[in-house]
Amino acid sequence: MKCEPVFFQKVAVLAFLGNQGKPKTKDYEFVAALIIHRFCEKRWGKDCWIGFRIRPELSNSLPDYNSEREIGLAEIVKFFHGGIDEDSPVDFFIAKRASLTKAQGMAFQVKRFGIGRDKKDTDEIIAYLNSFSKKYSKANTNLLVCLDDWVSIDMKKLYAGVNITNFPFNRIMFTWVSNDMAHLREVYPQGGEEKYPMTDLFTVC
């Protein structure tokens, strides 16, 4: 059964994290979604939605596309803590709000690197990235790697060591937090680096 995504406004995600978010859990994926949401709105110059795949058995309770009904916090808690489809190759979507019916945007798989590892250096993350070609089939999805504290990467060495032949994701992006700033770097294809104040991510304009 095909599992369609449900889209939320940024304010809904913020309400969930502020009232129901749990530290040291997969809720970091929602913070990662806020970073990419900021990136896409800046790049596209349009308001964006954040989408998640919901388990099929809960999908009947969702409003139709273009519905005016807002999803309340109780439903958000149910979806986010028990309704997210963990078997999906996509952790979240960012879609242009004006094109919601066609869900035009970007899909992301989120991984976390560093936590629980003795080695957090360039060789370790090269091996980590190269392992994905054996674990995943090719999909129209982007990889976002959240780097934990004390991860040290030599980008020149990384570019030389990562094997992009048969790499299953369209692009690789790194994100990390330093000095109250969220950093986002496009690794493959090689791109630039942006940073956003954390306060911007957790406020609604």
C-alpha positions in Angstrom: 0.0 0.0 0.0 1.4 3.3 -1.0 2.0 5.7 1.9 1.5 9.3 1.0 3.2 12.1 3.0 1.4 14.5 5.2 2.6 18.1 5.2 2.8 20.4 8.2 3.6 24.1 8.6 6.7 25.0 10.4 4.7 26.2 13.4 3.2 22.7 13.9 6.7 21.1 14.1 7.8 23.8 16.6 4.7 23.2 18.7 5.5 19.5 18.8 9.2 20.0 19.8 8.3 22.7 22.4 5.6 20.6 24.1 6.3 17.0 23.3 9.8 16.7 21.9 12.1 14.3 23.7 15.9 14.8 24.0 18.2 11.9 23.0 15.7 10.4 20.6 15.0 10.5 16.9 13.4 13.9 17.4 16.7 15.3 16.1 15.3 14.5 12.7 12.7 17.2 13.2 15.4 19.8 14.0 17.2 18.6 10.9 14.0 19.2 8.9 13.8 22.8 10.3 17.3 23.4 9.0 16.5 22.1 5.5 13.2 24.0 5.6 15.2 27.3 6.2 17.6 26.3 3.4 14.8 25.6 0.8 12.8 28.7 1.6 15.9 30.8 1.2 16.9 29.1 -2.1 13.4 29.0 -3.6 12.1 32.3 -2.2 8.8 30.6 -1.4 7.0 29.4 1.8 7.5 25.7 2.3 5.9 22.8 4.1 7.6 20.0 6.0 6.2 16.5 5.1 6.5 13.1 6.7 5.2 9.7 5.6 2.5 8.5 7.9 1.7 4.8 8.4 -1.2 3.6 6.2 -3.4 2.6 9.1 -3.5 6.3 10.3 -3.8 7.9 6.9 -7.6 7.9 6.9 -7.6 10.5 9.7 -5.6 13.0 7.6 -7.2 16.0 5.9 -7.4 16.0 2.1 -4.9 18.0 0.1 -5.9 21.7 0.1 -8.1 21.1 3.1 -8.6 24.1 5.4 -8.6 21.9 8.5 -5.5 22.3 10.6 -4.0 19.2 12.3 -4.1 19.8 16.1 -1.2 19.1 18.5 -2.8 15.8 19.8 -2.7 14.5 16.2 0.8 15.7 15.8 1.9 13.8 18.9 0.2 10.7 17.6 1.8 11.0 14.2 5.3 12.0 15.2 5.7 9.6 18.2 3.8 6.6 16.8 2.7 7.3 13.2 5.9 8.1 11.2 6.6 5.3 8.7 10.0 4.1 9.9 10.3 1.7 7.0 10.3 4.5 4.4 13.6 5.4 2.7 12.5 9.0 3.2 12.5 10.7 6.7 11.0 14.0 5.6 10.1 16.1 2.6 10.3 19.9 2.0 7.8 21.0 -0.6 6.9 24.4 -2.0 3.7 25.5 -0.4 2.3 26.8 -3.7 2.7 23.4 -5.3 1.6 21.2 -2.4 -0.8 19.1 -4.5 2.2 17.9 -6.6 4.6 17.8 -3.6 7.3 19.5 -5.6 10.4 19.7 -3.5 13.1 17.6 -2.0 13.1 14.3 -0.1 15.7 13.5 2.6 17.0 10.5 4.5 18.6 11.6 7.8 21.5 9.9 9.5 23.5 10.9 12.6 27.3 10.5 12.7 29.5 10.6 15.7 27.4 9.5 18.6 28.6 6.3 20.2 31.7 6.1 18.0 35.3 5.9 19.3 36.6 7.3 16.0 35.0 10.4 14.5 37.6 11.3 11.9 37.7 11.6 8.1 38.6 7.9 7.5 35.6 6.8 9.6 33.1 8.9 7.8 34.5 7.9 4.4 33.9 4.3 5.3 30.5 5.2 6.7 29.4 6.9 3.5 30.8 4.3 1.2 28.9 1.6 3.0 25.5 3.1 1.8 26.0 1.7 -1.8 25.7 -1.8 -0.3 22.8 -1.0 2.0 20.4 1.1 -0.2 19.0 0.9 -3.7 19.1 4.0 -5.8 16.3 6.4 -4.9 15.4 10.0 -5.7 16.4 11.0 -2.2 19.0 13.2 -0.6 21.2 12.3 2.3 21.5 14.6 5.3 24.2 13.7 7.8 23.9 15.3 11.3 27.4 15.6 12.7 27.8 15.3 16.5 30.3 17.2 18.6 34.0 16.5 18.1 33.7 15.1 14.6 36.7 16.3 12.6 36.7 16.1 8.8 39.4 16.9 6.2 37.1 17.9 3.3 39.8 17.5 0.7 40.5 13.9 1.9 36.8 13.2 2.1 36.2 14.2 -1.6 39.1 12.0 -2.6 37.9 9.0 -0.6 34.1 8.9 -1.1 33.1 6.6 -4.0 30.1 8.2 -5.8 29.8 5.4 -8.3 26.4 3.8 -7.7 25.9 6.1 -4.7 22.2 5.7 -3.8 21.5 9.3 -3.0 21.2 12.4 -5.2 23.3 14.5 -2.9 25.1 14.5 0.4 24.7 17.3 2.9 26.3 17.8 6.4 24.7 19.8 9.2 26.1 20.6 12.6 25.6 23.1 15.4 28.4 25.4 16.7 28.2 28.6 18.7 24.4 28.8 18.5 24.5 28.6 14.7 23.2 25.7 12.5 25.7 25.0 9.7 24.7 23.3 6.4 27.2 22.2 3.8 26.6 20.7 0.4 29.2 17.9 0.1 28.2 16.2 -3.1 27.8 17.6 -5.6 30.3 20.1 -4.1 28.6 23.2 -3.0 28.8 26.0 -0.5 28.2 26.3 3.2 25.4 28.3 4.9 24.7 29.0 8.5 21.6 30.1 10.3 21.1 31.4 13.9 19.4 28.7 15.9 16.9 31.3 17.1 15.7 31.8 13.5 15.0 28.1 13.2 12.8 28.1 16.3 10.7 31.2 15.6 7.9 31.9 13.2 8.0 35.1 11.1 
